[in-house]
Amino acid sequence: MAKTMRVAQISKPGGDFELVEREIPQPGAGQVRVKVEACGVCHSDVMVKDGAWPGLQYPRVPG
């Protein structure tokens, strides 16, 4: 199995989405690992990107 994944992250409020490689975390008790083939961006993801919700930690992977 792969050890890394590509994610679209936001580095700072108001920043652009950027593709980066991250280590895949191991599932914990009662969790499973799934392979995601595609995803979408919803309105709340755009709000996080735009920095509309104060107090969130960045970099952030929406979803």
Secondary structure, 3 states (H helix, E strand, C coil): CCCEEEEEEECCCCCCEEEEEEECCCCCCCCCCCCCCCCCCCHHHHHHHCCCCCCCCCCECCC
